[in-house]
Amino acid sequence: MSGFDVLTRGEVLDAALQARDYLVSCGVPGALAAKDPRLWGRRAVDHSRLGWLDLPVASRGLLNQIEPLVTEARYTGLDHVVLIGVGADALPAQAIVEAHSPAGLPLAAAGRPAVPDPAARPDAPSGGLTVLDGGDAAALGYALDRLDRTLVVLASKPGVSIEGDAYRRIFMAAFREHGLSEREIAARFLVITDHGSPLHDFARQCGYRIGLTDPYLPGHYGALSAYGLVPALLAGADAYRVLDEAATVAASLGRDEDNPGLLLGAILGGCAQRGVEGGPRDKVMLREPGGPTALSAWIAQLLAVATGKRGRGILAFDPSGGPGERPDVHSIAINPRAEGSSETDTSLWAPLGAQFLLWEYATAVAGWLMGVNPFEPGSLVVQEAEDDAATMLQAAGSGPLLTGDPAFVDGGIEVHTDVPSLGGSRLEGVLDALLAHMPMNGYVSVATYVSGDISGRYLAPALARRSGRPVLYGQGPAYPHATGPVHKDGPGGGAFLIVTGDPAPGDPLADHPVPGRSYGLAKLQLARALAEVRALRQRGLPVVRLHLRDPVEGAARLIEAVRAAPGARTGVRAGGAARAAGGGDGRAGRTGP
């Protein structure tokens, strides 16, 4: 796919057209293309924070600079990249590898780290990308089995997270056991960070290779920077093609007419600001033909971080977290196979590089309409939770974490909550009580901190049926890290389910020791979950933590409880359509009803 096209219809149409006309009358397209920081008020945005608009061209020099390292890696047989990072530091590279790897290169399963499955494709190359974000331990096991061909990329804008520190220590120790010298080990690490950051100084002291980025570039706007491009290029993906695709749409973004980014931004911001049927339509269901991928996860974090502030924000979820036909939800299909699907309000066709730039531009436009600055430094909600987890680990030392006593235990599941239970000592009653604390336009957020044995993907459909409301889910700590701002500083209305568990018996990876620390990965994961629960409660949000004493039996009991009482769904649609289209030559096409 080389062209780009945006089509909207139904109840979203009126809000989108009105918002687009207002944006044009205020001169927003031209001002944004010119990187005019006064769009968000005098001195609100520095000119350099809009540098992401130049990346389709500017990042070509970056790729040329990294080519010698790529050649060296291939010559020495380092064709497997381990990317240590979360959220905006990892999702763009994962999306590129999924979409732009050479034919035959094993790709990620939807929503999972990009861990190839050689058993499924015995003739496929063994390289690729493995993302370590503090979640499933299976990814770590895969990487440790391929040390002889592994290059580790540590990507972080501010500094080393506690997960990043843990994984770095694990790989340092593994390389030593593999017989590498300290100099050889240092050559196996590449650090991507901002110039002058604490991680920059640390990497220099360790002798690691360093790739630097612009410290003024917002982290969630770095898909076309070193964070997205360098790990993908090292993993064998065609990063140059990503920039070519972004360049095809860049020329249209300064126009008042036939500007797909402007129309998409008007849809997002117009619906979130005014909405339909008397209320904001600030929840987006993202549909992809083969199911959710890293691109959907990247879009969700971009919207969450850029718009989730001062009681406003746009939440994104995938169809398994339906229902989608609700007055406060609109659905967007990404590269649908057929035009005019009755299942979606808006359709967006574009190759991956153009998707990156279109969504970044549209999110900036939506933020302007919503009265929020999408580029200002976010709140400290994410860093606060990480710092709290580090404090817990330090206080516990070599002993257990202080988790508190459960309210009760049902089927091997400890129930920890401040939410009054309407169902006595039954898990079903606690779930009903949690959902009862959710407003009519609310949503459910599920974060799982159990490695491999349970996923929010299986809980989301049942919870959606039970509640009749959207369900957002993901594996901690990456999911709360990526979307935390919209949950904690956004419009509110969330009910939160946190799932933790003991390590599975016989799984040494689930509680892999961290060299030089008094804890292993399981203890670190639990600390992150406890810190997330505390952060939510401090903001007065309803939260239930379920701890599975046996992850297999507990998961079965939990799913049974969630499925106990499914709810009903309804929906209303209307007609009409608007379009902004373009071809592979970068020219935008028509716009009209």
Secondary structure, DSSP 8 states (H G I E B T S, - for coil): ---EEEEEETTHHHHHHHHHHHHHHTTHHHHHHTT-GGGG-TTTS-GGGGGGGGHHHHHHHHHHHHHHHHHHHHHTT--EEEEE--GGGTHHHHHHHHHHS-TT-----TTS-----TTT-TTS-S-EEEEESSS-HHHHHHHHTTGGGEEEEEE-SSS--HHHHHHHHHHHHHHHHTT--HHHHHHTEEEEEETT-HHHHHHHHHT-EEEEE-TTS-GGG-TTSHHHHHHHHHTT--HHHHHHHHHHHHGGGG-SSS-HHHHHHHHHHHHHHT-BTTB---EEEEE-TTS--HHHHHHHHHHHHHH-BTTB--EEE-GGG----STTEEEEEES-SSTT-TT-SEEEE--HHHHHHHHHHHHHHHHHHHT--TTS---SHHHHHHHHHHHHHHHHTTS-------SEEETTEEEEESS--SSTT-HHHHHHHHHHTS-TT-EEEEEE-SSSS--HHHHHHHHHHHHSS-EEEEETTHHHHHHHHHHHHSS--EEEEEEEE---TT-GGGG-B-TTSS-BHHHHHHHHHHHHHHHHHHTT--EEEEEESSHHHHHHHHHHHHTTS-----------EEEEEE-TTS-B-----
